[in-house]
Amino acid sequence: MTYDKKAKVKKGWLVVAVGLGDEDSDRRFTMPISYLQHPLFGRLLEQAHEVYGYRSSGPLRLPCTVDDFLHLRWLIEREPQNGRLSGTGGISLLSC
């Protein structure tokens, strides 16, 4: 879900800025906080720490293309509620 800067973010969700360029070219999305616990998303968080460090103002910035972020989100959303997809450990996203 893309993010409208004027809209309020509902409880249990957070805003992320996705992009490889400067902050002005990032696209913003809302996503459930629960994604932060997913192993695939964990790798992306590690890369964000390497690129941006822990301290930043504004939304969480993710260093990948919008297409790769959308693909990652799709992978997470299609998993059954009570388990993980088999084989997701070997997934490789081009820019993430």
Rosetta blueprint (number, residue, H / E / L):
1 M L
2 T E
3 Y L
4 D L
5 K L
6 K L
7 A L
8 K L
9 V L
10 K L
11 K L
12 G L
13 W E
14 L E
15 V E
16 V E
17 A E
18 V E
19 G L
20 L L
21 G L
22 D L
23 E H
24 D H
25 S H
26 D L
27 R E
28 R E
29 F E
30 T E
31 M E
32 P E
33 I H
34 S H
35 Y H
36 L H
37 Q H
38 H L
39 P H
40 L H
41 F H
42 G H
43 R H
44 L H
45 L H
46 E H
47 Q H
48 A H
49 H H
50 E H
51 V H
52 Y H
53 G L
54 Y L
55 R L
56 S L
57 S L
58 G L
59 P L
60 L E
61 R E
62 L E
63 P L
64 C L
65 T L
66 V H
67 D H
68 D H
69 F H
70 L H
71 H H
72 L H
73 R H
74 W H
75 L H
76 I H
77 E H
78 R L
79 E L
80 P L
81 Q L
82 N L
83 G L
84 R L
85 L L
86 S L
87 G L
88 T H
89 G H
90 G H
91 I L
92 S L
93 L L
94 L L
95 S L
96 C L
